[in-house]
């Protein structure tokens, strides 16, 4: 499990996700945006709440996990 996952603003999280290969898919309901990542031949689709001020560390880690990032990939993106 990666250590020191920080709380992030939604735009900071999206910047990291794009660096990891995620792409904007479409606008969702309300303040959500839908992002997609192709991992091991599978399409991973995850909504991200853009209206939140700060995303908590457990929430940030859950987003990374839903996209299928490994511990090494997460630590590389956060460094």
mmCIF file of the N, C-alpha and C atoms, coordinates in Angstrom:
data_MODEL
# 
_entry.id   MODEL 
# 
loop_
_atom_site.group_PDB 
_atom_site.id 
_atom_site.type_symbol 
_atom_site.label_atom_id 
_atom_site.label_alt_id 
_atom_site.label_comp_id 
_atom_site.label_asym_id 
_atom_site.label_entity_id 
_atom_site.label_seq_id 
_atom_site.pdbx_PDB_ins_code 
_atom_site.Cartn_x 
_atom_site.Cartn_y 
_atom_site.Cartn_z 
_atom_site.occupancy 
_atom_site.B_iso_or_equiv 
_atom_site.pdbx_formal_charge 
_atom_site.auth_seq_id 
_atom_site.auth_comp_id 
_atom_site.auth_asym_id 
_atom_site.auth_atom_id 
_atom_site.pdbx_PDB_model_num 
ATOM 1   N N  . UNK A 1 1  ? 0.847   -1.180 0.000   1.00 0.00 ? 1  UNK A N  1 
ATOM 2   C CA . UNK A 1 1  ? 0.000   0.000  0.000   1.00 0.00 ? 1  UNK A CA 1 
ATOM 3   C C  . UNK A 1 1  ? 0.888   1.238  0.000   1.00 0.00 ? 1  UNK A C  1 
ATOM 4   N N  . UNK A 1 2  ? 0.616   2.185  -0.901  1.00 0.00 ? 2  UNK A N  1 
ATOM 5   C CA . UNK A 1 2  ? 1.453   3.380  -0.951  1.00 0.00 ? 2  UNK A CA 1 
ATOM 6   C C  . UNK A 1 2  ? 1.297   4.224  0.316   1.00 0.00 ? 2  UNK A C  1 
ATOM 7   N N  . UNK A 1 3  ? 2.405   4.799  0.742   1.00 0.00 ? 3  UNK A N  1 
ATOM 8   C CA . UNK A 1 3  ? 2.381   5.625  1.941   1.00 0.00 ? 3  UNK A CA 1 
ATOM 9   C C  . UNK A 1 3  ? 2.339   7.088  1.536   1.00 0.00 ? 3  UNK A C  1 
ATOM 10  N N  . UNK A 1 4  ? 1.871   7.903  2.447   1.00 0.00 ? 4  UNK A N  1 
ATOM 11  C CA . UNK A 1 4  ? 1.855   9.351  2.267   1.00 0.00 ? 4  UNK A CA 1 
ATOM 12  C C  . UNK A 1 4  ? 1.053   9.796  1.051   1.00 0.00 ? 4  UNK A C  1 
ATOM 13  N N  . UNK A 1 5  ? -0.128  9.224  0.869   1.00 0.00 ? 5  UNK A N  1 
ATOM 14  C CA . UNK A 1 5  ? -1.021  9.715  -0.170  1.00 0.00 ? 5  UNK A CA 1 
ATOM 15  C C  . UNK A 1 5  ? -1.612  11.015 0.358   1.00 0.00 ? 5  UNK A C  1 
ATOM 16  N N  . UNK A 1 6  ? -1.390  12.133 -0.324  1.00 0.00 ? 6  UNK A N  1 
ATOM 17  C CA . UNK A 1 6  ? -1.860  13.417 0.197   1.00 0.00 ? 6  UNK A CA 1 
ATOM 18  C C  . UNK A 1 6  ? -3.319  13.678 -0.151  1.00 0.00 ? 6  UNK A C  1 
ATOM 19  N N  . UNK A 1 7  ? -3.914  14.639 0.538   1.00 0.00 ? 7  UNK A N  1 
ATOM 20  C CA . UNK A 1 7  ? -5.219  15.120 0.099   1.00 0.00 ? 7  UNK A CA 1 
ATOM 21  C C  . UNK A 1 7  ? -4.945  16.052 -1.078  1.00 0.00 ? 7  UNK A C  1 
ATOM 22  N N  . UNK A 1 8  ? -5.774  15.971 -2.095  1.00 0.00 ? 8  UNK A N  1 
ATOM 23  C CA . UNK A 1 8  ? -5.547  16.734 -3.319  1.00 0.00 ? 8  UNK A CA 1 
ATOM 24  C C  . UNK A 1 8  ? -6.798  17.483 -3.728  1.00 0.00 ? 8  UNK A C  1 
ATOM 25  N N  . UNK A 1 9  ? -6.605  18.580 -4.428  1.00 0.00 ? 9  UNK A N  1 
ATOM 26  C CA . UNK A 1 9  ? -7.726  19.266 -5.061  1.00 0.00 ? 9  UNK A CA 1 
ATOM 27  C C  . UNK A 1 9  ? -8.058  18.481 -6.324  1.00 0.00 ? 9  UNK A C  1 
ATOM 28  N N  . UNK A 1 10 ? -9.308  18.538 -6.786  1.00 0.00 ? 10 UNK A N  1 
ATOM 29  C CA . UNK A 1 10 ? -9.683  17.748 -7.961  1.00 0.00 ? 10 UNK A CA 1 
ATOM 30  C C  . UNK A 1 10 ? -8.802  18.010 -9.185  1.00 0.00 ? 10 UNK A C  1 
ATOM 31  N N  . UNK A 1 11 ? -8.439  19.260 -9.433  1.00 0.00 ? 11 UNK A N  1 
ATOM 32  C CA . UNK A 1 11 ? -7.610  19.564 -10.610 1.00 0.00 ? 11 UNK A CA 1 
ATOM 33  C C  . UNK A 1 11 ? -6.216  18.958 -10.483 1.00 0.00 ? 11 UNK A C  1 
ATOM 34  N N  . UNK A 1 12 ? -5.671  18.911 -9.269  1.00 0.00 ? 12 UNK A N  1 
ATOM 35  C CA . UNK A 1 12 ? -4.356  18.287 -9.058  1.00 0.00 ? 12 UNK A CA 1 
ATOM 36  C C  . UNK A 1 12 ? -4.440  16.787 -9.313  1.00 0.00 ? 12 UNK A C  1 
ATOM 37  N N  . UNK A 1 13 ? -5.519  16.158 -8.838  1.00 0.00 ? 13 UNK A N  1 
ATOM 38  C CA . UNK A 1 13 ? -5.706  14.728 -9.056  1.00 0.00 ? 13 UNK A CA 1 
ATOM 39  C C  . UNK A 1 13 ? -5.815  14.428 -10.552 1.00 0.00 ? 13 UNK A C  1 
ATOM 40  N N  . UNK A 1 14 ? -6.555  15.239 -11.267 1.00 0.00 ? 14 UNK A N  1 
ATOM 41  C CA . UNK A 1 14 ? -6.720  15.022 -12.704 1.00 0.00 ? 14 UNK A CA 1 
ATOM 42  C C  . UNK A 1 14 ? -5.395  15.181 -13.434 1.00 0.00 ? 14 UNK A C  1 
ATOM 43  N N  . UNK A 1 15 ? -4.579  16.119 -13.016 1.00 0.00 ? 15 UNK A N  1 
ATOM 44  C CA . UNK A 1 15 ? -3.262  16.298 -13.631 1.00 0.00 ? 15 UNK A CA 1 
ATOM 45  C C  . UNK A 1 15 ? -2.433  15.028 -13.468 1.00 0.00 ? 15 UNK A C  1 
ATOM 46  N N  . UNK A 1 16 ? -2.471  14.436 -12.266 1.00 0.00 ? 16 UNK A N  1 
ATOM 47  C CA . UNK A 1 16 ? -1.742  13.187 -12.013 1.00 0.00 ? 16 UNK A CA 1 
ATOM 48  C C  . UNK A 1 16 ? -2.321  12.024 -12.826 1.00 0.00 ? 16 UNK A C  1 
ATOM 49  N N  . UNK A 1 17 ? -3.650  11.965 -12.904 1.00 0.00 ? 17 UNK A N  1 
ATOM 50  C CA . UNK A 1 17 ? -4.283  10.882 -13.649 1.00 0.00 ? 17 UNK A CA 1 
ATOM 51  C C  . UNK A 1 17 ? -3.941  10.957 -15.131 1.00 0.00 ? 17 UNK A C  1 
ATOM 52  N N  . UNK A 1 18 ? -3.923  12.159 -15.684 1.00 0.00 ? 18 UNK A N  1 
ATOM 53  C CA . UNK A 1 18 ? -3.565  12.316 -17.100 1.00 0.00 ? 18 UNK A CA 1 
ATOM 54  C C  . UNK A 1 18 ? -2.131  11.881 -17.347 1.00 0.00 ? 18 UNK A C  1 
ATOM 55  N N  . UNK A 1 19 ? -1.257  12.170 -16.412 1.00 0.00 ? 19 UNK A N  1 
ATOM 56  C CA . UNK A 1 19 ? 0.134   11.728 -16.527 1.00 0.00 ? 19 UNK A CA 1 
ATOM 57  C C  . UNK A 1 19 ? 0.211   10.202 -16.507 1.00 0.00 ? 19 UNK A C  1 
ATOM 58  N N  . UNK A 1 20 ? -0.740  9.560  -15.832 1.00 0.00 ? 20 UNK A N  1 
ATOM 59  C CA . UNK A 1 20 ? -0.774  8.107  -15.741 1.00 0.00 ? 20 UNK A CA 1 
ATOM 60  C C  . UNK A 1 20 ? -1.531  7.428  -16.873 1.00 0.00 ? 20 UNK A C  1 
ATOM 61  N N  . UNK A 1 21 ? -2.032  8.197  -17.834 1.00 0.00 ? 21 UNK A N  1 
ATOM 62  C CA . UNK A 1 21 ? -2.686  7.608  -18.995 1.00 0.00 ? 21 UNK A CA 1 
ATOM 63  C C  . UNK A 1 21 ? -4.200  7.700  -19.015 1.00 0.00 ? 21 UNK A C  1 
ATOM 64  N N  . UNK A 1 22 ? -4.808  8.405  -18.076 1.00 0.00 ? 22 UNK A N  1 
ATOM 65  C CA . UNK A 1 22 ? -6.263  8.569  -18.068 1.00 0.00 ? 22 UNK A CA 1 
ATOM 66  C C  . UNK A 1 22 ? -6.654  9.690  -19.012 1.00 0.00 ? 22 UNK A C  1 
ATOM 67  N N  . UNK A 1 23 ? -7.862  9.582  -19.576 1.00 0.00 ? 23 UNK A N  1 
ATOM 68  C CA . UNK A 1 23 ? -8.352  10.596 -20.507 1.00 0.00 ? 23 UNK A CA 1 
ATOM 69  C C  . UNK A 1 23 ? -9.760  11.027 -20.106 1.00 0.00 ? 23 UNK A C  1 
ATOM 70  N N  . UNK A 1 24 ? -10.068 12.282 -20.408 1.00 0.00 ? 24 UNK A N  1 
ATOM 71  C CA . UNK A 1 24 ? -11.418 12.790 -20.177 1.00 0.00 ? 24 UNK A CA 1 
ATOM 72  C C  . UNK A 1 24 ? -12.370 12.050 -21.109 1.00 0.00 ? 24 UNK A C  1 
ATOM 73  N N  . UNK A 1 25 ? -13.499 11.596 -20.555 1.00 0.00 ? 25 UNK A N  1 
ATOM 74  C CA . UNK A 1 25 ? -14.475 10.862 -21.359 1.00 0.00 ? 25 UNK A CA 1 
ATOM 75  C C  . UNK A 1 25 ? -15.695 11.735 -21.648 1.00 0.00 ? 25 UNK A C  1 
ATOM 76  N N  . UNK A 1 26 ? -16.316 12.271 -20.588 1.00 0.00 ? 26 UNK A N  1 
ATOM 77  C CA . UNK A 1 26 ? -17.489 13.131 -20.776 1.00 0.00 ? 26 UNK A CA 1 
ATOM 78  C C  . UNK A 1 26 ? -17.845 13.808 -19.457 1.00 0.00 ? 26 UNK A C  1 
ATOM 79  N N  . UNK A 1 27 ? -18.763 14.759 -19.539 1.00 0.00 ? 27 UNK A N  1 
ATOM 80  C CA . UNK A 1 27 ? -19.300 15.398 -18.343 1.00 0.00 ? 27 UNK A CA 1 
ATOM 81  C C  . UNK A 1 27 ? -20.338 14.461 -17.731 1.00 0.00 ? 27 UNK A C  1 
ATOM 82  N N  . UNK A 1 28 ? -20.362 14.404 -16.413 1.00 0.00 ? 28 UNK A N  1 
ATOM 83  C CA . UNK A 1 28 ? -21.355 13.591 -15.722 1.00 0.00 ? 28 UNK A CA 1 
ATOM 84  C C  . UNK A 1 28 ? -22.450 14.480 -15.166 1.00 0.00 ? 28 UNK A C  1 
ATOM 85  N N  . UNK A 1 29 ? -23.236 13.932 -14.254 1.00 0.00 ? 29 UNK A N  1 
ATOM 86  C CA . UNK A 1 29 ? -24.291 14.721 -13.627 1.00 0.00 ? 29 UNK A CA 1 
ATOM 87  C C  . UNK A 1 29 ? -23.693 15.639 -12.570 1.00 0.00 ? 29 UNK A C  1 
ATOM 88  N N  . UNK A 1 30 ? -24.265 16.803 -12.441 1.00 0.00 ? 30 UNK A N  1 
ATOM 89  C CA . UNK A 1 30 ? -23.808 17.740 -11.415 1.00 0.00 ? 30 UNK A CA 1 
ATOM 90  C C  . UNK A 1 30 ? -22.385 18.193 -11.668 1.00 0.00 ? 30 UNK A C  1 
ATOM 91  N N  . UNK A 1 31 ? -21.548 18.099 -10.653 1.00 0.00 ? 31 UNK A N  1 
ATOM 92  C CA . UNK A 1 31 ? -20.161 18.551 -10.742 1.00 0.00 ? 31 UNK A CA 1 
ATOM 93  C C  . UNK A 1 31 ? -19.188 17.425 -11.090 1.00 0.00 ? 31 UNK A C  1 
ATOM 94  N N  . UNK A 1 32 ? -19.667 16.331 -11.618 1.00 0.00 ? 32 UNK A N  1 
ATOM 95  C CA . UNK A 1 32 ? -18.795 15.186 -11.893 1.00 0.00 ? 32 UNK A CA 1 
ATOM 96  C C  . UNK A 1 32 ? -18.294 15.200 -13.338 1.00 0.00 ? 32 UNK A C  1 
ATOM 97  N N  . UNK A 1 33 ? -17.065 14.718 -13.508 1.00 0.00 ? 33 UNK A N  1 
ATOM 98  C CA . UNK A 1 33 ? -16.497 14.472 -14.827 1.00 0.00 ? 33 UNK A CA 1 
ATOM 99  C C  . UNK A 1 33 ? -16.090 13.013 -14.875 1.00 0.00 ? 33 UNK A C  1 
ATOM 100 N N  . UNK A 1 34 ? -16.304 12.402 -16.008 1.00 0.00 ? 34 UNK A N  1 
ATOM 101 C CA . UNK A 1 34 ? -16.018 10.984 -16.177 1.00 0.00 ? 34 UNK A CA 1 
ATOM 102 C C  . UNK A 1 34 ? -14.683 10.839 -16.913 1.00 0.00 ? 34 UNK A C  1 
ATOM 103 N N  . UNK A 1 35 ? -13.779 10.060 -16.318 1.00 0.00 ? 35 UNK A N  1 
ATOM 104 C CA . UNK A 1 35 ? -12.471 9.789  -16.930 1.00 0.00 ? 35 UNK A CA 1 
ATOM 105 C C  . UNK A 1 35 ? -12.346 8.307  -17.206 1.00 0.00 ? 35 UNK A C  1 
ATOM 106 N N  . UNK A 1 36 ? -11.526 7.972  -18.201 1.00 0.00 ? 36 UNK A N  1 
ATOM 107 C CA . UNK A 1 36 ? -11.376 6.590  -18.624 1.00 0.00 ? 36 UNK A CA 1 
ATOM 108 C C  . UNK A 1 36 ? -9.896  6.245  -18.736 1.00 0.00 ? 36 UNK A C  1 
ATOM 109 N N  . UNK A 1 37 ? -9.570  4.979  -18.454 1.00 0.00 ? 37 UNK A N  1 
ATOM 110 C CA . UNK A 1 37 ? -8.203  4.469  -18.617 1.00 0.00 ? 37 UNK A CA 1 
ATOM 111 C C  . UNK A 1 37 ? -8.295  3.033  -19.100 1.00 0.00 ? 37 UNK A C  1 
ATOM 112 N N  . UNK A 1 38 ? -7.492  2.708  -20.098 1.00 0.00 ? 38 UNK A N  1 
ATOM 113 C CA . UNK A 1 38 ? -7.427  1.343  -20.603 1.00 0.00 ? 38 UNK A CA 1 
ATOM 114 C C  . UNK A 1 38 ? -6.260  0.652  -19.922 1.00 0.00 ? 38 UNK A C  1 
ATOM 115 N N  . UNK A 1 39 ? -6.552  -0.431 -19.206 1.00 0.00 ? 39 UNK A N  1 
ATOM 116 C CA . UNK A 1 39 ? -5.550  -1.137 -18.421 1.00 0.00 ? 39 UNK A CA 1 
ATOM 117 C C  . UNK A 1 39 ? -5.712  -2.633 -18.651 1.00 0.00 ? 39 UNK A C  1 
ATOM 118 N N  . UNK A 1 40 ? -4.690  -3.272 -19.172 1.00 0.00 ? 40 UNK A N  1 
ATOM 119 C CA . UNK A 1 40 ? -4.685  -4.716 -19.423 1.00 0.00 ? 40 UNK A CA 1 
ATOM 120 C C  . UNK A 1 40 ? -5.873  -5.145 -20.281 1.00 0.00 ? 40 UNK A C  1 
ATOM 121 N N  . UNK A 1 41 ? -6.153  -4.349 -21.306 1.00 0.00 ? 41 UNK A N  1 
ATOM 122 C CA . UNK A 1 41 ? -7.233  -4.677 -22.223 1.00 0.00 ? 41 UNK A CA 1 
ATOM 123 C C  . UNK A 1 41 ? -8.625  -4.378 -21.706 1.00 0.00 ? 41 UNK A C  1 
ATOM 124 N N  . UNK A 1 42 ? -8.726  -3.753 -20.535 1.00 0.00 ? 42 UNK A N  1 
ATOM 125 C CA . UNK A 1 42 ? -10.027 -3.426 -19.960 1.00 0.00 ? 42 UNK A CA 1 
ATOM 126 C C  . UNK A 1 42 ? -10.193 -1.916 -19.889 1.00 0.00 ? 42 UNK A C  1 
ATOM 127 N N  . UNK A 1 43 ? -11.413 -1.481 -20.060 1.00 0.00 ? 43 UNK A N  1 
ATOM 128 C CA . UNK A 1 43 ? -11.736 -0.061 -19.971 1.00 0.00 ? 43 UNK A CA 1 
ATOM 129 C C  . UNK A 1 43 ? -12.215 0.232  -18.554 1.00 0.00 ? 43 UNK A C  1 
ATOM 130 N N  . UNK A 1 44 ? -11.527 1.147  -17.884 1.00 0.00 ? 44 UNK A N  1 
ATOM 131 C CA . UNK A 1 44 ? -11.899 1.545  -16.520 1.00 0.00 ? 44 UNK A CA 1 
ATOM 132 C C  . UNK A 1 44 ? -12.490 2.948  -16.584 1.00 0.00 ? 44 UNK A C  1 
ATOM 133 N N  . UNK A 1 45 ? -13.712 3.109  -16.115 1.00 0.00 ? 45 UNK A N  1 
ATOM 134 C CA . UNK A 1 45 ? -14.415 4.387  -16.150 1.00 0.00 ? 45 UNK A CA 1 
ATOM 135 C C  . UNK A 1 45 ? -14.717 4.808  -14.719 1.00 0.00 ? 45 UNK A C  1 
ATOM 136 N N  . UNK A 1 46 ? -14.287 6.032  -14.352 1.00 0.00 ? 46 UNK A N  1 
ATOM 137 C CA . UNK A 1 46 ? -14.440 6.495  -12.970 1.00 0.00 ? 46 UNK A CA 1 
ATOM 138 C C  . UNK A 1 46 ? -14.922 7.950  -12.964 1.00 0.00 ? 46 UNK A C  1 
ATOM 139 N N  . UNK A 1 47 ? -15.974 8.255  -12.171 1.00 0.00 ? 47 UNK A N  1 
ATOM 140 C CA . UNK A 1 47 ? -16.400 9.653  -12.014 1.00 0.00 ? 47 UNK A CA 1 
ATOM 141 C C  . UNK A 1 47 ? -15.555 10.352 -10.951 1.00 0.00 ? 47 UNK A C  1 
ATOM 142 N N  . UNK A 1 48 ? -15.268 11.621 -11.190 1.00 0.00 ? 48 UNK A N  1 
ATOM 143 C CA . UNK A 1 48 ? -14.510 12.421 -10.223 1.00 0.00 ? 48 UNK A CA 1 
ATOM 144 C C  . UNK A 1 48 ? -15.325 13.668 -9.895  1.00 0.00 ? 48 UNK A C  1 
ATOM 145 N N  . UNK A 1 49 ? -15.503 13.923 -8.601  1.00 0.00 ? 49 UNK A N  1 
ATOM 146 C CA . UNK A 1 49 ? -16.283 15.060 -8.118  1.00 0.00 ? 49 UNK A CA 1 
ATOM 147 C C  . UNK A 1 49 ? -15.446 16.327 -8.210  1.00 0.00 ? 49 UNK A C  1 
ATOM 148 N N  . UNK A 1 50 ? -15.793 17.199 -9.143  1.00 0.00 ? 50 UNK A N  1 
ATOM 149 C CA . UNK A 1 50 ? -15.035 18.435 -9.341  1.00 0.00 ? 50 UNK A CA 1 
ATOM 150 C C  . UNK A 1 50 ? -15.467 19.527 -8.367  1.00 0.00 ? 50 UNK A C  1 
ATOM 151 N N  . UNK A 1 51 ? -16.585 19.357 -7.697  1.00 0.00 ? 51 UNK A N  1 
ATOM 152 C CA . UNK A 1 51 ? -17.098 20.371 -6.788  1.00 0.00 ? 51 UNK A CA 1 
ATOM 153 C C  . UNK A 1 51 ? -16.488 20.320 -5.402  1.00 0.00 ? 51 UNK A C  1 
ATOM 154 N N  . UNK A 1 52 ? -15.725 19.284 -5.110  1.00 0.00 ? 52 UNK A N  1 
ATOM 155 C CA . UNK A 1 52 ? -15.129 19.144 -3.783  1.00 0.00 ? 52 UNK A CA 1 
ATOM 156 C C  . UNK A 1 52 ? -13.949 20.100 -3.631  1.00 0.00 ? 52 UNK A C  1 
ATOM 157 N N  . UNK A 1 53 ? -13.775 20.646 -2.449  1.00 0.00 ? 53 UNK A N  1 
ATOM 158 C CA . UNK A 1 53 ? -12.645 21.527 -2.189  1.00 0.00 ? 53 UNK A CA 1 
ATOM 159 C C  . UNK A 1 53 ? -11.349 20.742 -2.112  1.00 0.00 ? 53 UNK A C  1 
ATOM 160 N N  . UNK A 1 54 ? -11.317 19.724 -1.267  1.00 0.00 ? 54 UNK A N  1 
ATOM 161 C CA . UNK A 1 54 ? -10.156 18.840 -1.118  1.00 0.00 ? 54 UNK A CA 1 
ATOM 162 C C  . UNK A 1 54 ? -10.667 17.411 -1.085  1.00 0.00 ? 54 UNK A C  1 
ATOM 163 N N  . UNK A 1 55 ? -9.951  16.530 -1.761  1.00 0.00 ? 55 UNK A N  1 
ATOM 164 C CA . UNK A 1 55 ? -10.284 15.110 -1.751  1.00 0.00 ? 55 UNK A CA 1 
ATOM 165 C C  . UNK A 1 55 ? -9.402  14.438 -0.703  1.00 0.00 ? 55 UNK A C  1 
ATOM 166 N N  . UNK A 1 56 ? -10.002 13.690 0.192   1.00 0.00 ? 56 UNK A N  1 
ATOM 167 C CA . UNK A 1 56 ? -9.262  13.063 1.295   1.00 0.00 ? 56 UNK A CA 1 
ATOM 168 C C  . UNK A 1 56 ? -8.316  11.977 0.764   1.00 0.00 ? 56 UNK A C  1 
ATOM 169 N N  . UNK A 1 57 ? -7.246  11.680 1.517   1.00 0.00 ? 57 UNK A N  1 
ATOM 170 C CA . UNK A 1 57 ? -6.304  10.631 1.084   1.00 0.00 ? 57 UNK A CA 1 
ATOM 171 C C  . UNK A 1 57 ? -6.958  9.275  0.789   1.00 0.00 ? 57 UNK A C  1 
ATOM 172 N N  . UNK A 1 58 ? -7.897  8.788  1.625   1.00 0.00 ? 58 UNK A N  1 
ATOM 173 C CA . UNK A 1 58 ? -8.534  7.511  1.271   1.00 0.00 ? 58 UNK A CA 1 
ATOM 174 C C  . UNK A 1 58 ? -9.322  7.579  -0.046  1.00 0.00 ? 58 UNK A C  1 
ATOM 175 N N  . UNK A 1 59 ? -9.961  8.730  -0.306  1.00 0.00 ? 59 UNK A N  1 
ATOM 176 C CA . UNK A 1 59 ? -10.714 8.905  -1.549  1.00 0.00 ? 59 UNK A CA 1 
ATOM 177 C C  . UNK A 1 59 ? -9.764  8.928  -2.746  1.00 0.00 ? 59 UNK A C  1 
ATOM 178 N N  . UNK A 1 60 ? -8.640  9.633  -2.617  1.00 0.00 ? 60 UNK A N  1 
ATOM 179 C CA . UNK A 1 60 ? -7.642  9.697  -3.685  1.00 0.00 ? 60 UNK A CA 1 
ATOM 180 C C  . UNK A 1 60 ? -7.112  8.301  -3.986  1.00 0.00 ? 60 UNK A C  1 
ATOM 181 N N  . UNK A 1 61 ? -6.793  7.539  -2.951  1.00 0.00 ? 61 UNK A N  1 
ATOM 182 C CA . UNK A 1 61 ? -6.291  6.184  -3.136  1.00 0.00 ? 61 UNK A CA 1 
ATOM 183 C C  . UNK A 1 61 ? -7.349  5.300  -3.809  1.00 0.00 ? 61 UNK A C  1 
ATOM 184 N N  . UNK A 1 62 ? -8.606  5.465  -3.418  1.00 0.00 ? 62 UNK A N  1 
ATOM 185 C CA . UNK A 1 62 ? -9.681  4.678  -4.024  1.00 0.00 ? 62 UNK A CA 1 
ATOM 186 C C  . UNK A 1 62 ? -9.806  4.975  -5.517  1.00 0.00 ? 62 UNK A C  1 
ATOM 187 N N  . UNK A 1 63 ? -9.662  6.241  -5.907  1.00 0.00 ? 63 UNK A N  1 
ATOM 188 C CA . UNK A 1 63 ? -9.707  6.614  -7.329  1.00 0.00 ? 63 UNK A CA 1 
ATOM 189 C C  . UNK A 1 63 ? -8.581  5.913  -8.082  1.00 0.00 ? 63 UNK A C  1 
ATOM 190 N N  . UNK A 1 64 ? -7.356  5.974  -7.536  1.00 0.00 ? 64 UNK A N  1 
ATOM 191 C CA . UNK A 1 64 ? -6.228  5.298  -8.185  1.00 0.00 ? 64 UNK A CA 1 
ATOM 192 C C  . UNK A 1 64 ? -6.502  3.807  -8.327  1.00 0.00 ? 64 UNK A C  1 
ATOM 193 N N  . UNK A 1 65 ? -7.037  3.180  -7.289  1.00 0.00 ? 65 UNK A N  1 
ATOM 194 C CA . UNK A 1 65 ? -7.324  1.748  -7.316  1.00 0.00 ? 65 UNK A CA 1 
ATOM 195 C C  . UNK A 1 65 ? -8.389  1.407  -8.364  1.00 0.00 ? 65 UNK A C  1 
ATOM 196 N N  . UNK A 1 66 ? -9.420  2.261  -8.472  1.00 0.00 ? 66 UNK A N  1 
ATOM 197 C CA . UNK A 1 66 ? -10.478 2.003  -9.445  1.00 0.00 ? 66 UNK A CA 1 
ATOM 198 C C  . UNK A 1 66 ? -9.937  2.055  -10.876 1.00 0.00 ? 66 UNK A C  1 
ATOM 199 N N  . UNK A 1 67 ? -8.936  2.883  -11.098 1.00 0.00 ? 67 UNK A N  1 
ATOM 200 C CA . UNK A 1 67 ? -8.315  2.956  -12.421 1.00 0.00 ? 67 UNK A CA 1 
ATOM 201 C C  . UNK A 1 67 ? -7.321  1.816  -12.648 1.00 0.00 ? 67 UNK A C  1 
ATOM 202 N N  . UNK A 1 68 ? -7.020  1.025  -11.639 1.00 0.00 ? 68 UNK A N  1 
ATOM 203 C CA . UNK A 1 68 ? -6.143  -0.117 -11.796 1.00 0.00 ? 68 UNK A CA 1 
ATOM 204 C C  . UNK A 1 68 ? -4.664  0.184  -11.660 1.00 0.00 ? 68 UNK A C  1 
ATOM 205 N N  . UNK A 1 69 ? -4.308  1.288  -11.021 1.00 0.00 ? 69 UNK A N  1 
ATOM 206 C CA . UNK A 1 69 ? -2.898  1.622  -10.807 1.00 0.00 ? 69 UNK A CA 1 
ATOM 207 C C  . UNK A 1 69 ? -2.301  0.694  -9.747  1.00 0.00 ? 69 UNK A C  1 
ATOM 208 N N  . UNK A 1 70 ? -1.068  0.275  -9.947  1.00 0.00 ? 70 UNK A N  1 
ATOM 209 C CA . UNK A 1 70 ? -0.358  -0.530 -8.953  1.00 0.00 ? 70 UNK A CA 1 
ATOM 210 C C  . UNK A 1 70 ? 0.259   0.404  -7.915  1.00 0.00 ? 70 UNK A C  1 
ATOM 211 N N  . UNK A 1 71 ? 0.754   -0.176 -6.816  1.00 0.00 ? 71 UNK A N  1 
ATOM 212 C CA . UNK A 1 71 ? 1.399   0.632  -5.776  1.00 0.00 ? 71 UNK A CA 1 
ATOM 213 C C  . UNK A 1 71 ? 2.590   1.401  -6.338  1.00 0.00 ? 71 UNK A C  1 
ATOM 214 N N  . UNK A 1 72 ? 3.388   0.739  -7.178  1.00 0.00 ? 72 UNK A N  1 
ATOM 215 C CA . UNK A 1 72 ? 4.566   1.403  -7.761  1.00 0.00 ? 72 UNK A CA 1 
ATOM 216 C C  . UNK A 1 72 ? 4.153   2.568  -8.657  1.00 0.00 ? 72 UNK A C  1 
ATOM 217 N N  . UNK A 1 73 ? 3.103   2.371  -9.453  1.00 0.00 ? 73 UNK A N  1 
ATOM 218 C CA . UNK A 1 73 ? 2.634   3.452  -10.336 1.00 0.00 ? 73 UNK A CA 1 
ATOM 219 C C  . UNK A 1 73 ? 2.121   4.633  -9.521  1.00 0.00 ? 73 UNK A C  1 
ATOM 220 N N  . UNK A 1 74 ? 1.409   4.351  -8.447  1.00 0.00 ? 74 UNK A N  1 
ATOM 221 C CA . UNK A 1 74 ? 0.871   5.430  -7.599  1.00 0.00 ? 74 UNK A CA 1 
ATOM 222 C C  . UNK A 1 74 ? 2.010   6.218  -6.986  1.00 0.00 ? 74 UNK A C  1 
ATOM 223 N N  . UNK A 1 75 ? 3.006   5.528  -6.434  1.00 0.00 ? 75 UNK A N  1 
ATOM 224 C CA . UNK A 1 75 ? 4.127   6.230  -5.815  1.00 0.00 ? 75 UNK A CA 1 
ATOM 225 C C  . UNK A 1 75 ? 4.918   7.037  -6.835  1.00 0.00 ? 75 UNK A C  1 
ATOM 226 N N  . UNK A 1 76 ? 5.050   6.517  -8.050  1.00 0.00 ? 76 UNK A N  1 
ATOM 227 C CA . UNK A 1 76 ? 5.763   7.249  -9.102  1.00 0.00 ? 76 UNK A CA 1 
ATOM 228 C C  . UNK A 1 76 ? 5.001   8.514  -9.497  1.00 0.00 ? 76 UNK A C  1 
ATOM 229 N N  . UNK A 1 77 ? 3.671   8.432  -9.582  1.00 0.00 ? 77 UNK A N  1 
ATOM 230 C CA . UNK A 1 77 ? 2.860   9.599  -9.926  1.00 0.00 ? 77 UNK A CA 1 
ATOM 231 C C  . UNK A 1 77 ? 2.895   10.663 -8.836  1.00 0.00 ? 77 UNK A C  1 
ATOM 232 N N  . UNK A 1 78 ? 2.937   10.222 -7.578  1.00 0.00 ? 78 UNK A N  1 
ATOM 233 C CA . UNK A 1 78 ? 2.909   11.170 -6.468  1.00 0.00 ? 78 UNK A CA 1 
ATOM 234 C C  . UNK A 1 78 ? 4.259   11.798 -6.166  1.00 0.00 ? 78 UNK A C  1 
ATOM 235 N N  . UNK A 1 79 ? 5.334   11.226 -6.704  1.00 0.00 ? 79 UNK A N  1 
ATOM 236 C CA . UNK A 1 79 ? 6.666   11.777 -6.407  1.00 0.00 ? 79 UNK A CA 1 
ATOM 237 C C  . UNK A 1 79 ? 7.060   12.875 -7.375  1.00 0.00 ? 79 UNK A C  1 
# 
